[in-house]
Amino acid sequence: MRRAVILSLASLTDNDEGETVLPAELKTDRGAVVDRIILSTKRPTTVLVPDEPRFSGISFVDVELAMRHGPRITRRIPLVGRFDQHTIDLVPAGIPDWLVWAAAEVNLHTLASFSETSAYHISGRLWVRRLGAWRPVNLVIDEEESSDYAKQFELTTREPSVLQIGGPALPSRLVSLPEGRVKVLLKANATNHAKGDPLSVVVSRVTAGPRNTLLSLLSMNHSMYAASVAKELGSGFDWEGVGDDPLSGCTLGYAAMRLHALDRFTLSDARSLFELARGSSDAAIVFAARELAEDVPDLSRVIRLLDVGIGRGVPVLAQSLAAATAAFDTLRRRPDQMNQKLLATLTDKAREYTQAKAGEGPFLSFYGKAPHIPDRQKVDQGCDHPAIRNLGTAVASIASGFRPVAATVLIHTERSMGQPQHAGLDAVG
């Protein structure tokens, strides 16, 4: 029985009116070539899998696309029935498979199950800014998809929020969330993956088009996106029109400064972005970085903006933390023009987040007991001691000012191997 696979390409930009075509090869898991084709963003291409013994029993094919600039991109397409239709999102190669699955919903094959790692039990809690302090609130999740090795779910945030994730054998980590609808992926790692971390946590935004995804990923590796960024900036990006999506404006602003396109991202643009973003931490840090790029920067304004960005809040973008750290290094070289006490306080706080950083991705992720208490925890620290549990509970109670909020169970599997017991989210209320 022959099977048909109908393939097409997704556009990289929402307003792409032209056609993009790329040569591609379809291969089985054993490397046998099924067909060589041309994929298009305008017209679907149908591939017939031959009814031959060497192609029998295959459950997926790998589509390898030859990019004009850069490395080849490979996507795994599952074969479910006689007819399968897929649109391939051109997320550049080099992005981990589990991030691609989260951002573009492509297939993810098993590497390790939760039950085989110390991520056998995972709970989550949401923190929000209320009355000038971070306080835990109920975590409401929906749109769940899960297997024994990965779980993906969605949630909606309407204010600055931080997602806390941990477990009995996992150190508690926190991820800054962008406002709006977000998708969270939890993936179990084999012991020889992800630098020994048993859990990968990725957050991506649920958006209407691929352009937003592209901008969300800018802070990971800007060299991959230089051509697209230059095109976006060259067409006259509307900095005053990003009020409904300030985070994309921030990522593009960082990219413009990295590309030295200061004429495309002016100080006035940075100020407008900050005002439209209602004083967000990321917009404040972008504004400060752009001010420092001036020939004669207003250093008092820079330190005030950095106080908003890192002193009173937690940025969403990991790039913001890097930009803030670079700004502090610059300011320390001008001791006569700076509030040294405030500079030292903010520098120490940025260093704490940097030392507590967990994983890689576009959004800031760090270890700690609460958003404002970054702490590089280790699984082997023996945090299960009652005195440490009580201290953690006391810290959280003072931080919240409210009654404790129960953590939401995200993963619960039978343990198939012995794991040491340590305090996870239970240690914070």
N, C-alpha and C positions, 0 to 999 in steps of 0.2 A: 504493500500500500504506500503510494507516494504521498509525501506531505509537502504543503506549501507554506513558505514563510514570506510575509509581506513586510518590507522594511522601508523606512523613510528617515530623513534627518530632521531634527529640530533646529530652528534658527538660533543663532547666538544672541540676537538682539530682537526686541519686540517690533521694531520698525524696519526690519530688513525686508525690503520689497524685491530684491534681486534673488536669483537662484544660486544656491551653493551646491556643487557636485563634488563627490570624493570617490576615488576608487577604493574597493574593499574586497577582502577575501573572506569566505565562510569556511570554517574548519571544524572538524569534530574534536572531541576531547583527546583523541589519539593523534591529532595533527593532520588527518586526511583532508585534503581540499575538496569541499563540496561544490563551490562555484566561485568565479571571479566576476564582480558586478560593479556598476556605478550607482551610488546612492545620491539622492537629490532631496532638497528641502521643499520642492514643489510637486514632485511626482513620486508615488510609491513604486518600488521595484519588487517583483515577485520572484522568489527562488524556489525551485522544485527540488526537494531532497530525493535523490534517485532511490528506486526500489531495488537495492542491491544488497547482498549479504554484508558487505563491509560497512554499510550505513544502517544496518538493522540494530535495534536496541539502544540507539543514542537518545538521550533525554535533553540535550542542548547542543547548540552550535556557538562557536566563538566568531564574532564579526571583527575583523581587524581592518581599521581604516588607515589609509596612507595620507597623513596631513601634509599640506604644502610647506608648512614651516613648523618644525618641532618634531617630537617623537610620535610614533604610531599609537593609535588608540584602540584598545580591545574591549569589546563588550560581550558579555555572555547572555545568550538568548535562549530561554527554556522552550522546549517543544512539548506542548500539552496535548493538542489534538491534530486533526488533519490540516487545519488552517490556523496560523498564528500571525498576528499583526503587531508590530512594534515600531515605535518612534525612538530613534537613538539620539539622546541629548549629548551634544558635543562638549561635555565637561572635559577639560584638557587632561591628558595622561599625567600620571604622577600623583593624582589624588587617590588616596587609599580606597580600596573597594567598598569598605563599609561606609565611607563618606559619600561615595558615588551613589550607593543604594539609598542613603538618607536623602540626598539632594535630587536624584533623578530616578529613583525607584527601579534600579536595575537589579538583576538577580545577584544574590549573595550565596556563595557555597559554604558549606560547613567547614570550620577550622577547629573549633572547640565548643563543647557544650557547657552551660552554666554549672551543671552538676559536677563537672570535672575540675572546676576551679574554685577559688575562694570567693567568687562572685555568685555562689549558689543561692544566696539570699540578699536582695537589694531593696532598700526602702528609699523614699524620696520625701522631701519637704520643700515648701516654697517660702521664700523670705521677700518681704516688700518694705518700702520706706513708708513709715507712718509717724507723723508728729516728730520728724527729724531723726528717727532712729529705725534700725532694721528690726522687724518683728516677724516671727513665723506665722503663716496662715495655712489653711487647708490647701492641699494640692489636688486640683480637679483635672483629671485626664480623660481623654476620649480618643476615638479613632485608633484603636490599638491593633497592631499586627505583631505576632510573636511566633517563635519557634524555640527549640531547645538550646539554640546558640545565639539568638538575637531577639530583641524586642524593640518595636518602634511605636511611638504614640505621639499624640498632638495635645497641645494645651494653648490657651489664650491668655495673654497678659495685657493689662491696660495701664501699667505703671512700671517704673523700674523694679525689676524682680531678679532674684537669684535662686536657682534650683540647686538644692543640696541633695547629694546622693551618697549612700554608704551602706554598710552592712556589718554583721557580726565579725567578719574577718577582713573587712575593707576599711581603709582610712576614709574619713568623710571628705568629699570634694564638692566644690561649689562652682556653678557655671552661670555667668551673667547672661540674662536672656534679653533679646530685643523685644520691644513692645509689639503686640499683635499676635498673629497665629504662628506658632513655632512647632517644629517636628523634632523629637528627641529620639536618638538611636542608642541603645545599650547593646554592646556586643562582647561576648566572652572571648578571651584570648587564650591561646595555648601558652604554656610557660615560656616557650622560645619566641614569642611574638611581643611586640609593643614594649620592649625593654623590661620584660618581666611583669608588666602591669596586667592583672587578670581581667581588667575591664576597660573597654574603650567607650567613651561618652562623646557623642557628636550632636550638636544642635544646628539646625538649619531653618531658615524661614520658609513658611508656606506662602508662596506668592503667585501672582497671576501669570507671570511670564519668565523666560530664561534670563532676561537682562538683569533682573533683580538678583537672581542666583549668582550671576557673574560678578556683580558688584559685591555681594556678600563674601565671595571667596578671594577678593583682591588682596586681603591682608595676609594670605598664606604665602603666595609667591608671585609678586607683581611682574616678574619678568615674563611669565606665561601670558599675561594679559596686556602687555605694553601696547600692542597694536590696537586692541579694542579700546583701551583707555585713551590713547592718542586720538582715535577717531571720535570718541565721545566728547572729549574736550575740544577738539578742532571744530566740531559742529556747533559749538556755542552752548554748552550745558547751562540749563536754567537753574542757577543756584537759588533763586527766589521761589522756585516751584517745588522744592523738596520738603515742604512743610509736612506732607503726609508720609514721607519716607526719609527722615533726616539721616538715618544710619547709612543708607546708600550714598548720600551726599558726603558723609564723613569718610567713607572708604575711598571715594573718588578724590576727595581733597588730599588724603594721604598719598594716593597714587600720583596726583599732579605734582606734589612736592618732591616725591622720589624721582620723578621724571624731569624735575627742574622746570616744570611748565608754570612758573609763577605768574606769568601774564594771563594764563587761563584760569588760575585760581588766585584771585587778588585778595588783599586784606579786606576789602569791602565785601567780597564773596564770603570770606570766613566769618565776618561779623554778621552778615545776613543769615548764614547757616545757623550760627549760635542763637540768634534771636528767634528764628523760626522753630528751632528745636527746643524751645522753652528752657534753655539753660541746662541741657543734658551734659553729663560728664564727658562724653565723647566729643560733642561739639565744642565744649570749653577747651579741651586739650588740643583739638584741631586749630582752634582760633589762636591759642597760645603758641603753637608750633609755627603757624603762619606769621604771627607777629615777630617771632625771633628771626624769621627769614628776611626781615626788612633790614636795610642798611643801618638805620638808627631805631632800634626797637624800643617800645615803651615797656621797660622792665617791670615797673610797678603793675601794669596791666597784666603782664605775663604771669606774675606770681599770684595775682588775684584769680586769674582764670585757672591756674593749676590747683589752687585751693578748692575751687568749685569741682574740678575734674577728679582729683584724687584725694583731697582732704575731706570733702563732705559727702562724697559718693563713691560708687564703684563703677568704672567704665564697662561698657559691653564688649567692645572690640579689644582683642589682644594687642592689636597695633597701637591702640591708645596708650596702653601701659608702656610699650617700647618708646613711643613718642614722648611721653611724660618723663621717662627716665633720661632720655637724651636731652630734654630741656633742662632738667636739674643739673646735669653735667655741665651744660653751657653756663647756667646761672652761677654755679660755684666758682667759675673763673672770673666773676665780676663782684668780688666781695664788698667793694665800697658802695655799690648801688643796690644792695639787696637787704631785705629783712632776714638776717641770718637765722634767727630762731625759727621763723615760719619755714624757711627753706630747709633747715635741718629736719624739722618734724615731717614735712611732706616727703623729703628724700628717704627718710627711714620707713615711712609707710609704703612708698613705692617699692623699696627694697624687700619689704616683707612679702608683698604680693608676688614679686619676681621669684623669691626663694621658695615660695609655696606653690609655684605654677605646676599644673597637672595636665599632661597631654598637650596635643597640638590642635589647632583649628582656628577659625576666624574669631571666635568668641572667647573672652577671658575665662580661664578655668584654673582653679587653685584649690589646695587643701586647706581645711580649717574647720573651726567649730561654728562659725557664723560668718556672714559676709564681711564684717568689719574686724574679724579676728583671724587673719591668715596664719597658718601654722603648718610647716612641713612635717606632717605626721608620717610615721612608719608603721607598717603592719606589725613589726616585731617589737614594738615598744612596750607591749604588755599593758595596754590601756584598759584591760578588763578589771584592773584593781578597783575595789569599791571606793577608795578615797578619790581616785581619778574620776570615776563615774560621778560621784557627788559633786566634785569641783566643776565638772562640765555642766551638770544640771544647774548649779548655782549661777554659773556664768550666763547660761542661756536664759534663766529666769530674770536676771537683772537686765539682760539685753532686750528681752521682749516686753517686759512690763505687763504681759497678759498671762492668762493661764496656759499651761503647756498645750501644744498642738500635736496630736498623734501623727507619726509618719505614715505615709501611704506605701503599702507593700507593692513593689513593682515586679520583682522576680522572687519566686519561691520554689525550689526544686529539692529533691532528695539528694543528700550529699553522698557521693560515691567514693570519697577519699577523706582521710583525716585532715582536719584543718584546725589550727590554733584558734581559740576564741578570743576576740578583742572587742572593745567597745566601738560601735558604729554610731548611727543616729540616736540610739538610746541615750548616748552620753550628752545629748543636747536637749533634753526635755522629753 
